[in-house]
C-alpha cells in the first residue's frame, strides 16, 4: 500500500474546531509570507477525506481525491455555501496577514537604512 502524505499544517475553520491564534499567525511559508487562502473545495475535502478513506481503506490517495472531486461536483449551490463562506473568511485572513507582513517588511527595510 503506498504511503499516505499529510500536510504538516492543519487548519480547520473556526466553526469546526477553533485553532489557537498562534497557529493562524504561523501559517507562513519558508520566506515568512502568509500562506494563501484555501478554496471551498479544500475545506470540503478536508471534512470528508477521513470518512471516504475509512469506508474504502483499499483506495489510494489519488482514488480518494477522485471520489472527493465527484462528491464536490454533485453538491448543490446550497450545500456548497458553508464551504464558500469558509473560503471567503480564509481569503480575508490571508489578505490581512499579507498587509501585516508587508508593513513588517517596510519597517525592517526602514530600520536597515
C-alpha positions in Angstrom: 0.0 0.0 0.0 1.5 3.4 -0.9 2.2 5.9 1.9 -0.3 8.5 2.7 1.0 12.0 2.7 -0.5 14.6 5.1 0.1 18.3 5.3 2.2 19.3 8.3 -0.1 22.4 8.8 -3.6 21.5 9.5 -6.1 24.4 9.6 -9.8 24.0 10.2 -12.4 26.6 10.0 -13.3 28.2 13.4 -16.8 26.7 13.4 -15.3 23.2 13.1 -12.7 23.4 15.9 -11.1 26.7 16.8 -7.3 26.6 16.3 -5.2 28.8 18.5 -4.4 32.3 17.2 -0.7 31.1 17.3 -1.4 28.6 14.6 -3.3 31.0 12.5 -0.5 33.6 12.6 2.1 30.9 11.9 0.6 29.9 8.5 3.6 31.1 6.6 5.8 29.6 4.0 9.6 29.5 4.3 10.1 33.2 3.4 7.7 34.3 6.1 5.0 35.2 3.6 1.5 34.1 4.7 0.1 31.0 3.1 -2.7 31.7 0.5 -6.3 31.2 1.5 -7.8 27.8 0.8 -10.5 27.1 -1.7 -14.0 25.9 -0.8 -13.2 22.5 -2.3 -10.2 22.2 0.1 -12.4 22.8 3.1 -14.9 20.3 1.8 -12.2 17.6 1.0 -10.7 18.0 4.5 -14.0 17.5 6.1 -14.9 14.3 4.1 -11.5 12.7 3.4 -11.3 10.6 6.5 -14.8 9.2 6.1 -14.1 8.2 2.5 -10.8 6.7 3.4 -12.3 4.7 6.3 -15.2 3.4 4.0 -12.7 2.2 1.4 -9.3 1.6 3.1 -8.0 -0.2 -0.1 -8.2 3.1 -2.2 -5.0 5.0 -3.0 -4.8 8.7 -2.0 -5.4 9.6 -5.7 -8.6 7.5 -5.8 -9.8 9.1 -2.6 -9.2 12.5 -4.3 -11.1 11.4 -7.3 -14.1 10.4 -5.2 -13.9 13.7 -3.3 -13.9 15.6 -6.6 -17.0 13.7 -7.7 -18.7 14.3 -4.4 -17.9 18.1 -4.7 -19.3 18.3 -8.2 -22.5 16.6 -7.0 -23.1 19.3 -4.3 -25.8 21.9 -4.9 -25.1 25.6 -4.5 -26.8 25.5 -1.1 -24.7 22.5 0.0 -21.5 24.4 -1.1 -22.5 27.6 0.7 -20.8 26.8 4.0 -17.6 25.9 2.3 -17.7 29.0 0.1 -18.1 31.0 3.4 -15.1 29.3 4.9 -13.1 30.1 1.8 -14.1 33.7 1.9 -13.1 34.0 5.5 -9.8 32.3 4.9 -9.2 34.7 2.0 -9.9 37.7 4.3 -7.4 36.1 6.8 -4.8 35.8 4.1 -5.3 39.4 2.9 -5.0 40.8 6.4 -1.8 38.7 7.1 -0.3 39.9 3.8 -0.9 43.6 4.8 0.7 42.9 8.2 3.6 41.1 6.5 4.2 43.9 4.0 4.1 46.5 6.8 6.6 44.4 8.7 8.9 44.3 5.7 8.7 48.0 5.2 9.6 48.6 8.9 12.6 46.3 8.6 13.8 48.0 5.4 13.4 51.4 7.0 15.4 50.2 10.1 18.1 48.8 7.8 18.7 52.1 6.1 
